[in-house]
Every structure is written in C-alpha cells, then in structure tokens.
C-alpha cells in the first residue's frame, strides 16, 4: 500500500500567538491536498482546554485546501519558561467511493501520516 501524499500546511512549521495570553486569540492554519485522492484529516493538541481547532477533523478534497481556526484560550503564561506546545496533524487516504468524513478511515484504513507544528509565543 502506498503512503498517502503529504499535505501542505501554511504556516509550514509553527503557529504563533501573542504572550502573555490574557485573552482568547485566533490564528489560521491552511491545509492543502496536492494529491488526487480524498484525504481524511484531524488536528489534535496534547494540551487539553488550551487550544481548540475548528474544524478539528474532516475530508480534504483532492487539489483543494481548507482554512482552520486555531483558538488559544487564556492561560497563566510564564515568560521565563514558555510552554512547549504542539499541534499534531494526522491524515489518511479515504475509503474508495466515500465522500464524507469517517473516523473509521483512521482506525481501519491505511497508513496514518503525521505532521507536528510547534506553537510559539511572541513576547
């Protein structure tokens, strides 16, 4: 079985928020599918309740892109030891003939690919 094609993200490696994180902030993340097959994607964070991604999962059409909103909720920010947070983007080829997102693609489908984006904070 062939690996799913790599998705393209903008930004490519890191997303930025403004410190000291006293109010809710939103930034955008664009996912692009340069391939010819439908992909299922999902975005997760290891830090519960700090980040919300909308939409956090879905189907990404071939040769199309989608813009996601990443929301950072206020939290106690310490400039001397900023958090080392990441967002994990996972994607997999969709089942043949399906067009709507199905969580089973990740469980019973093919190879799940991952890309890790660092979350950074402006001082």
Steps between C-alpha positions, in 0.01 A plus 500: 500500500638839403541780750241777482640813338632764741264782575632855488449736794522878514672584724739214432656431840367721778201709602535815708295667772568817701612465860401544783180322385255704707218477247378253242697512174436349157740419218450322170649177366456403136508131403546414131462164327726502191410140415229332297327312784261609771674525839363490852672736745487573870689745720569433867686672782672339796381788721129457567290815538777736380447464125189440293523431127193564283429283312723248677433220251354450158542394140748690282416483131773438240675816375310708759576674826320592819571771755472398865472734799727429794372657820733549795314548828648725772740327737769596756801578280850501648749678275797339677371155405264526202297189423628249248173416329429324173210434269494162329346475155412148389369394161411182317359398161120480504322175423435455130160637398441703821468876499403587860749485787504171687704445820540135392748617235751544784414174676443252218649688208849528367813666626450801727749780433591771751642849499587689817470878521664688785297762684708813572432818695610856420635674810 
